[in-house]
Amino acid sequence: MDFRYDLNNDVYGLRNKAWTLTCKKEQNELKGGRKESLVIAKSVWRVAEWPFDRLKFQCASLKEKIKLARERSCRRVAKWFRDAVLDRPKLHNLKMLKAKAKR
């Protein structure tokens, strides 16, 4: 048996080992929970990145509805950014440098 003594001559070796074992179990449970949540998040992410075109629909009208919804959302996004000014100084500078090199 592994016993240790502190300055007051109290035995605490066995109790300390039991505490570390319970902590280890709790830590392992927490790690397992984290891994499960990561797996769930990854599977949801993979499903979310599939485009609608790859899904097979038995009903043609449903496919048309989804196509119309996608077009509407594209129009909505285009309307939001219609007046936005795109600032691309690096691309502009690169084009100017190429033009100078051609002269």
PyMOL commands that set and color helices and strands:
alter all, ss='L'
color gray80, all
select helices_A, chain A and resi 13-49+52-54+60-80+89-102
alter helices_A, ss='H'
color red, helices_A
deselect
rebuild
show_as cartoon
